[in-house]
């Protein structure tokens, strides 16, 4: 609850030391009879202590209430010329002018040097007009030394301090942005590696899981031998893919160079492998590639298209019921590459491999990185039959991998 009392902030220790030093110094000079105005002052000597004490008290507010201290100090220093005067009073006023610029508001920091400069000029001209003697110039110089000089010095110090603060802030922001970039780069690299690991291994492990289940559940020597053959093939190929991934993770100082990324030229082998892995599930696979045979696409586009087909075939082997799986690769009128994989939709009997749902997420991420479009879900049968199909379709913008000719 507000009780009406105003709390004055506790002055810093340095300000208290300045106030004590100024007061003790002024008392010493007064006791020794050292004055600035001489014995001709209209007020008695003891009155010199009044502005001295007031000014030393205001030094306690030089940092916490700089504007108030300067205004009150101006009133006190105007009394000092009518007394024998003290150099300590003038020095403490100069310090208040300096502190008001350094520790005051930005508006005060801009106005005080201008105001004190105008006051110095006005005092000099006024005393010249009044006294008509060269000593008037000395009065103007003293006025400038205790008002404009400290204010101008404070403005220079504040400008340097503000520039240092701005430079430190920019450095902190740069460091923060660098840390954010590093974090995002690490996250993006981890996501890329997760997609590569899933796409390379999931196909082989799914085939191993399906055929090992079939070998365990069907008591037939021929079937078991065929299943073990498929398991071995997928184990060897999965190991080769894992070695390729390890090669990607090695730096230039490693003892193995990364293998080349798969391209669309390997779709025939990929579909052939799917035929072998999906034969036990009653699936047949067909590749329809009507792209122009000349030229290759950019490596990121071919890798994304290859992985999308690979993951779609893996999902078909896992989940599709018996029927035809169609892989379509074509170029569109606007130069984009279209990849589509259709498989029968519905549950099937027999062994199945569990799915994690990461495959669709990985395909979406690959397409998004290339600014393409991706869709996956049930679709009507293209032949007009009553059964639905599961269709995965991705449109990838084609980027020319060759440098433009001059």
C-alpha positions in Angstrom: 0.0 0.0 0.0 1.3 3.5 -0.9 2.0 5.5 2.3 3.0 8.7 0.6 6.7 8.5 1.4 9.3 9.0 -1.2 12.2 6.6 -1.1 15.6 8.1 -2.0 18.0 5.6 -3.5 21.1 4.8 -1.5 24.1 6.6 -3.1 27.0 4.6 -4.4 30.1 4.5 -2.3 32.1 6.5 -4.8 29.6 9.3 -4.7 29.8 9.3 -0.9 33.6 9.5 -1.1 33.4 12.4 -3.6 30.9 14.3 -1.3 33.1 13.8 1.8 36.3 14.8 0.0 34.6 17.9 -1.4 33.2 18.9 2.0 36.5 18.3 3.9 38.5 20.1 1.2 36.2 23.1 1.3 36.3 23.3 5.1 40.1 23.2 5.0 40.3 26.0 2.5 37.8 28.1 4.5 39.7 27.5 7.7 42.9 28.7 5.9 41.1 31.7 4.5 41.5 30.7 0.9 38.6 32.2 -1.1 37.8 32.9 -4.7 36.1 36.2 -4.4 38.2 37.9 -1.7 37.1 40.0 1.3 35.0 42.4 -0.8 32.1 40.0 -1.0 28.8 41.4 0.4 28.1 38.4 2.7 30.2 37.3 5.6 32.7 34.5 5.4 30.7 31.9 7.2 28.0 32.1 4.5 30.5 30.4 2.2 29.8 27.2 4.0 26.1 27.2 3.0 26.6 26.5 -0.8 29.6 24.3 0.1 27.5 22.0 2.4 24.6 22.0 -0.1 26.8 21.1 -3.0 28.5 18.3 -1.1 25.1 16.9 -0.2 24.0 17.1 -3.8 27.1 15.0 -4.7 25.3 12.1 -3.1 22.7 12.3 -5.8 25.0 12.8 -8.8 24.3 9.3 -10.1 20.9 8.4 -8.7 19.2 11.8 -9.4 21.5 13.7 -11.7 19.0 16.2 -13.1 17.7 17.2 -9.6 21.2 17.5 -8.3 22.2 19.8 -11.2 19.2 22.1 -10.8 19.7 22.4 -7.1 23.5 22.8 -7.6 22.8 25.7 -10.0 20.9 27.5 -7.3 23.7 26.9 -4.8 26.4 28.1 -7.2 24.5 31.3 -7.9 24.8 32.2 -4.2 28.5 31.5 -4.1 29.6 34.8 -5.9 28.0 36.9 -3.1 30.2 35.2 -0.5 34.0 35.1 -0.2 33.6 31.9 -2.3 35.2 28.5 -2.3 36.9 26.7 -5.2 35.6 23.4 -3.7 32.0 24.6 -4.4 32.8 25.3 -8.0 34.6 22.0 -8.6 31.7 20.0 -7.1 29.3 22.0 -9.4 31.4 21.1 -12.4 31.2 17.4 -11.3 27.4 17.7 -11.1 27.3 19.1 -14.7 29.5 16.2 -15.9 27.4 13.6 -14.0 24.1 15.0 -15.3 25.2 14.3 -18.9 26.8 10.9 -18.2 24.1 9.4 -16.0 21.1 11.4 -17.0 18.4 10.7 -19.6 19.3 10.9 -23.3 17.3 14.1 -23.6 19.3 15.7 -20.8 22.5 14.5 -22.3 21.7 16.4 -25.5 20.3 19.6 -23.9 22.8 20.3 -21.1 25.9 20.9 -23.3 23.9 23.2 -25.5 22.3 25.0 -22.5 25.6 25.5 -20.7 27.3 26.7 -23.9 24.6 29.3 -24.4 24.9 30.4 -20.7 28.6 30.7 -21.0 28.2 33.0 -24.1 25.5 35.0 -22.4 27.5 35.5 -19.2 30.6 36.6 -21.1 28.6 39.1 -23.2 26.6 40.4 -20.2 29.7 41.0 -18.1 31.5 42.7 -21.0 28.6 45.0 -21.5 28.4 45.7 -17.7 32.0 46.0 -16.7 33.6 47.0 -20.0 36.9 45.6 -18.9 38.9 42.6 -20.0 38.3 40.9 -16.6 34.8 40.1 -18.0 36.4 37.6 -20.4 38.0 35.8 -17.4 34.5 35.5 -15.8 33.2 34.0 -19.0 36.1 31.5 -19.1 35.5 30.5 -15.5 31.8 30.0 -16.3 32.7 27.8 -19.2 35.2 25.8 -17.2 32.6 24.9 -14.5 29.6 24.4 -16.7 30.2 23.9 -20.5 33.5 22.2 -20.2 32.3 19.4 -17.9 29.1 19.0 -19.8 31.0 18.7 -23.1 33.4 16.2 -21.5 30.4 14.2 -20.2 28.9 14.1 -23.7 32.1 12.7 -25.2 32.3 10.1 -22.4 28.7 9.1 -22.8 29.0 8.8 -26.6 31.9 6.5 -26.2 30.1 4.5 -23.6 27.0 4.2 -25.7 29.1 3.1 -28.7 30.8 0.5 -26.5 27.4 -0.8 -25.3 26.1 -0.9 -28.8 29.2 -2.8 -30.0 28.9 -5.3 -27.1 25.2 -5.7 -27.9 26.0 -6.4 -31.5 28.6 -8.9 -30.5 26.1 -10.7 -28.2 23.5 -10.7 -30.9 26.0 -12.1 -33.4 27.0 -14.8 -30.9 23.4 -15.6 -30.3 22.6 -15.8 -34.0 25.7 -18.0 -34.5 24.6 -20.3 -31.8 21.1 -20.4 -33.3 22.6 -21.2 -36.7 24.8 -23.9 -35.2 21.8 -25.4 -33.4 19.7 -25.3 -36.5 22.5 -26.8 -38.6 22.9 -29.6 -36.1 19.2 -30.3 -36.0 19.0 -30.2 -39.8 22.0 -32.6 -40.1 20.5 -34.9 -37.5 17.2 -34.9 -39.4 19.0 -35.6 -42.7 20.9 -38.5 -41.1 17.7 -39.9 -39.6 16.0 -39.8 -43.0 19.0 -41.5 -44.6 19.2 -44.2 -41.9 15.5 -44.9 -42.0 15.3 -45.1 -45.8 18.4 -47.2 -46.2 17.8 -49.7 -43.4 14.0 -49.9 -43.2 13.6 -51.6 -46.5 16.0 -54.4 -45.7 14.9 -54.9 -42.1 11.2 -55.0 -43.2 12.1 -57.8 -45.7 14.1 -59.6 -43.0 11.2 -59.3 -40.5 8.6 -60.6 -43.0 10.6 -63.5 -44.3 11.9 -64.5 -40.9 8.3 -64.6 -39.7 7.3 -66.7 -42.7 10.2 -69.1 -42.1 9.2 -69.5 -38.5 5.5 -69.9 -39.1 5.6 -72.2 -42.2 7.0 -75.7 -41.7 8.3 -76.2 -45.2 11.9 -76.7 -46.1 11.7 -75.0 -49.5 9.9 -72.0 -48.1 12.4 -71.7 -45.2 15.3 -71.9 -47.6 13.9 -69.2 -49.9 13.2 -67.0 -46.8 16.7 -67.5 -45.5 18.1 -66.6 -49.0 16.1 -63.3 -49.0 17.1 -62.6 -45.4 20.8 -63.1 -46.3 20.6 -60.9 -49.4 18.9 -58.1 -47.4 21.4 -58.4 -44.6 24.3 -58.1 -46.9 22.7 -55.1 -48.7 21.7 -53.5 -45.5 25.3 -53.8 -44.2 26.5 -52.2 -47.4 24.1 -49.3 -46.9 25.2 -48.9 -43.3 28.8 -48.7 -44.5 27.8 -46.0 -47.0 26.1 -44.1 -44.2 29.2 -44.4 -42.0 31.2 -43.1 -45.0 29.0 -40.1 -45.1 29.6 -39.4 -41.4 33.4 -39.6 -41.8 35.3 -36.4 -42.2 38.1 -35.9 -44.7 40.6 -37.3 -42.3 38.8 -40.7 -42.2 40.1 -43.8 -43.8 37.1 -44.2 -46.1 35.5 -41.9 -48.6 31.8 -41.5 -48.8 30.2 -43.6 -51.5 28.1 -42.0 -54.3 24.5 -41.3 -53.5 21.9 -43.4 -55.3 20.3 -42.0 -58.4 17.3 -42.7 -60.6 19.4 -45.1 -62.6 19.1 -47.5 -59.8 15.3 -47.7 -59.9 15.3 -50.9 -61.9 17.5 -52.7 -59.3 15.3 -51.2 -56.5 12.1 -52.5 -58.1 13.7 -55.9 -58.8 14.7 -56.1 -55.2 11.1 -55.3 -54.1 9.9 -58.1 -56.4 12.1 -60.5 -54.5 11.1 -59.2 -51.0 7.4 -58.9 -51.8 6.9 -62.2 -53.6 5.8 -64.0 -50.4 3.1 -61.3 -49.9 1.6 -61.8 -53.4 2.8 -58.5 -54.6 3.9 -57.7 -58.2 5.9 -54.6 -59.0 6.0 -52.6 -62.2 8.2 -49.6 -63.1 6.9 -47.0 -65.6 9.7 -44.6 -66.4 8.9 -42.2 -69.3 11.6 -39.7 -68.6 14.0 -38.6 -71.4 17.0 -40.8 -71.3 19.5 -38.0 -71.9 21.0 -36.0 -69.0 20.9 -36.4 -65.3 19.1 -34.2 -62.8 20.6 -32.4 -59.8 21.9 -34.8 -57.2 19.5 -33.7 -54.4 16.5 -34.2 -56.7 17.6 -37.7 -57.8 18.4 -38.7 -54.2 15.0 -37.5 -53.0 13.1 -39.3 -55.8 15.0 -42.5 -55.2 14.4 -42.4 -51.4 10.7 -41.7 -52.0 10.3 -44.7 -54.3 12.4 -46.8 -51.8 10.3 -45.9 -48.8 7.0 -46.3 -50.7 8.0 -49.8 -51.8 9.0 -50.6 -48.3 5.6 -49.5 -47.0 3.9 -51.5 -49.7 5.8 -54.7 -48.7 4.8 -54.0 -45.1 1.1 -53.1 -45.4 -0.3 -53.6 -48.9 -2.5 -56.6 -49.7 -1.9 -58.8 -52.7 -1.9 -57.0 -56.0 0.1 -54.8 -58.3 2.4 -52.0 -57.1 3.0 -49.4 -59.8 6.0 -47.0 -59.8 5.6 -44.0 -62.1 8.4 -41.5 -62.9 7.8 -38.8 -65.4 8.6 -35.2 -66.2 5.9 -32.5 -66.2 5.3 -29.7 -68.6 6.9 -27.1 -66.3 10.1 -29.1 -66.0 9.4 -30.8 -62.6 9.9 -34.4 -61.8 6.9 -36.4 -60.8 7.2 -39.6 -58.7 4.2 -41.7 -57.9 3.8 -45.1 -56.2 0.4 -46.9 -56.1 -0.3 -50.0 -54.1 -3.4 -52.0 -53.2 -5.2 -50.6 -50.1 -6.5 -53.1 -47.5 -5.4 -55.6 -44.9 -3.8 -58.8 -45.9 -3.1 -62.1 -44.2 0.3 -63.5 -43.5 3.4 -62.0 -41.8 3.7 -58.2 -41.6 6.4 -55.9 -40.4 5.5 -53.1 -37.9 5.6 -49.5 -39.0 6.7 -46.4 -37.1 5.2 -43.7 -39.3 8.6 -42.0 -39.7 8.7 -42.9 -43.4 5.9 -40.5 -44.4 7.5 -37.7 -42.3 10.8 -38.3 -44.0 9.3 -38.2 -47.4 7.5 -34.9 -46.6 10.7 -33.4 -45.3 12.7 -34.4 -48.4 10.1 -32.8 -50.7 9.8 -29.7 -48.5 13.5 -29.1 -48.6 13.3 -28.9 -52.5 10.1 -26.7 -52.4 8.1 -29.5 -54.0 4.6 -30.8 -53.3 3.8 -34.1 -51.6 0.6 -36.0 -51.0 -0.1 -39.5 -49.7 -3.3 -41.3 -48.9 -6.2 -43.4 -50.3 -7.2 -42.7 -53.9 -9.7 -44.2 -56.4 -8.6 -47.1 -58.5 -7.2 -45.8 -61.9 -9.0 -48.5 -63.8 -12.4 -47.6 -62.3 -12.7 -50.6 -60.1 -14.4 -50.5 -56.7 -11.3 -51.1 -54.7 -9.1 -48.1 -53.6 -5.4 -47.8 -53.7 -2.8 -46.1 -51.5 -1.0 -43.5 -53.6 2.1 -41.5 -52.8 2.9 -38.7 -55.2 5.7 -36.1 -55.1 6.4 -33.3 -57.5 10.0 -32.1 -57.3 11.2 -28.9 -59.0 14.2 -29.7 -61.3 17.3 -27.7 -60.8 19.9 -27.7 -63.6 23.0 -29.4 -62.2 25.2 -27.9 -64.9 26.6 -24.4 -64.9 25.0 -22.0 -67.4 27.0 -21.3 -70.4 28.3 -17.8 -71.0 
